[in-house]
Amino acid sequence: MRMVIAAVGRLRQGPEATLIADYLDRHAKAGRALGLPPVTIAEVEDKRGGGMAAEAALLDRVIPSDAALVTLDERGQMLTSPEFADRIAGFRDQARDIAFVIGGADGIDPALRARAALSVSLGRMVWPHMLVRVMLAEQIYRATTILAGSPYHRA
């Protein structure tokens, strides 16, 4: 099983990168005993300005071929953290790779979005893509702690 965050855009060094690295490192340590692999990050960038379709083609190249796609999309479901953890556990139990997909400024191409096994909204507000990465990394770590029965998540 593999877990990957496939995102449009490049993350520069700074507070967001520090937070993402911290949460994904915590997940890697706690997830090992639960059968959850470390999360890798695959960044793509459409330098030709081809829009969502071009970004989707680039994302397709970094997404494992049989992965369960989890898109981060404002039209997606608003899940609780325990529900998100249950979904991750379900993919793990099906021995499926998981690809969390974060689109570009215009969102995710409809054809790629239609392939998603799960579409998640982080709320009705629009968030900067780099903050979405931080929030996703934290929720992946939180899901790991929920599955481990850790007190990190207080319901």
C-alpha positions in Angstrom: 0.0 0.0 0.0 1.1 3.5 -0.8 -0.2 6.9 0.3 0.5 9.9 -1.8 -0.5 13.6 -1.8 -0.6 14.6 -5.5 -0.8 18.3 -5.7 -0.6 21.0 -8.3 2.1 23.6 -7.4 5.4 23.7 -5.7 5.7 24.2 -2.0 8.6 26.5 -1.0 10.4 26.3 2.3 8.5 28.1 5.1 6.0 27.5 7.9 3.6 25.4 5.8 6.4 23.1 4.7 7.6 22.7 8.3 4.1 21.9 9.5 3.5 19.4 6.7 6.8 17.6 7.4 6.0 17.4 11.1 2.5 16.0 10.7 3.6 13.5 8.0 6.6 12.4 10.2 4.3 11.8 13.1 1.9 9.8 10.9 4.8 7.7 9.6 5.9 6.8 13.1 2.4 6.0 14.4 1.1 4.5 11.2 3.7 1.8 10.8 2.0 -0.4 13.5 -1.4 0.1 11.8 -0.3 -1.0 8.4 -0.3 2.6 7.1 2.8 3.6 5.0 4.5 7.0 5.1 2.9 9.6 2.9 4.9 10.9 -0.1 4.2 14.1 -1.8 4.2 14.4 -5.6 4.0 17.9 -7.0 3.2 18.8 -10.5 3.3 22.1 -12.3 1.7 23.1 -15.6 4.2 25.5 -17.0 2.3 25.8 -20.4 -0.9 27.1 -18.9 -3.1 24.3 -20.2 -5.6 24.6 -17.4 -7.4 21.9 -15.5 -7.1 19.3 -18.2 -3.3 19.7 -18.5 -3.0 19.6 -14.7 -5.1 16.4 -14.6 -2.8 14.8 -17.1 0.2 15.7 -15.0 -1.5 14.5 -11.8 -2.4 11.2 -13.6 1.3 10.5 -14.1 2.1 10.7 -10.3 -1.0 8.9 -9.1 -0.5 5.1 -8.5 -2.6 3.3 -11.2 -5.0 1.5 -9.0 -5.2 4.0 -6.2 -8.3 5.1 -4.5 -8.6 8.8 -5.4 -9.5 11.1 -2.6 -10.0 14.6 -4.0 -10.0 17.7 -1.9 -12.9 19.7 -3.4 -15.3 22.4 -2.1 -18.2 20.2 -3.5 -17.1 17.2 -1.5 -18.4 15.7 1.6 -17.7 17.3 4.9 -16.6 14.4 7.1 -15.8 14.3 10.8 -12.3 13.2 11.6 -13.5 9.8 12.8 -15.3 9.3 9.5 -12.2 10.3 7.6 -10.2 7.8 9.7 -12.8 5.1 8.9 -12.4 5.8 5.1 -8.6 5.5 5.3 -8.9 2.3 7.3 -11.3 0.9 4.7 -8.9 1.6 1.8 -6.1 0.1 3.9 -8.2 -3.0 4.5 -8.9 -3.3 0.8 -5.1 -3.1 0.2 -5.6 -0.1 -2.0 -3.2 2.7 -2.5 -4.6 6.1 -1.6 -3.9 9.3 -3.6 -5.1 12.5 -2.1 -5.5 15.0 -4.9 -5.2 18.8 -4.6 -5.9 20.7 -7.8 -4.7 24.0 -9.0 -6.3 27.5 -8.6 -9.2 26.5 -10.8 -9.9 23.2 -9.0 -9.7 19.6 -10.3 -10.7 18.7 -13.8 -14.2 17.2 -13.9 -13.0 14.0 -15.5 -10.5 13.4 -12.8 -12.9 14.4 -10.1 -15.5 11.9 -11.4 -13.0 9.0 -10.8 -12.7 9.8 -7.1 -13.6 7.1 -4.6 -14.1 10.0 -2.1 -14.4 13.7 -2.4 -13.7 15.7 0.7 -14.5 19.3 1.5 -12.6 21.1 4.3 -15.5 23.4 4.7 -17.5 25.9 2.7 -14.7 28.4 2.6 -12.0 28.5 0.0 -8.5 27.8 1.4 -5.1 28.6 -0.1 -3.6 25.4 -1.6 -0.7 25.4 0.7 -2.9 25.6 3.8 -5.0 22.7 2.3 -1.9 20.6 2.3 -1.2 21.5 6.0 -4.8 20.7 7.0 -4.8 17.4 5.0 -1.5 16.4 6.6 -2.8 17.1 10.1 -6.0 15.1 9.3 -4.0 12.2 8.0 -2.1 12.2 11.3 -5.3 12.6 13.3 -6.8 9.7 11.5 -3.8 7.6 12.3 -4.1 8.5 16.0 -7.9 7.8 16.0 -7.2 4.3 14.5 -4.5 3.7 17.1 -6.8 4.7 19.9 -4.5 7.6 20.9 -5.8 10.5 23.0 -4.6 13.0 20.4 -8.2 13.2 19.1 -10.7 14.3 21.7 -14.2 13.9 20.5 
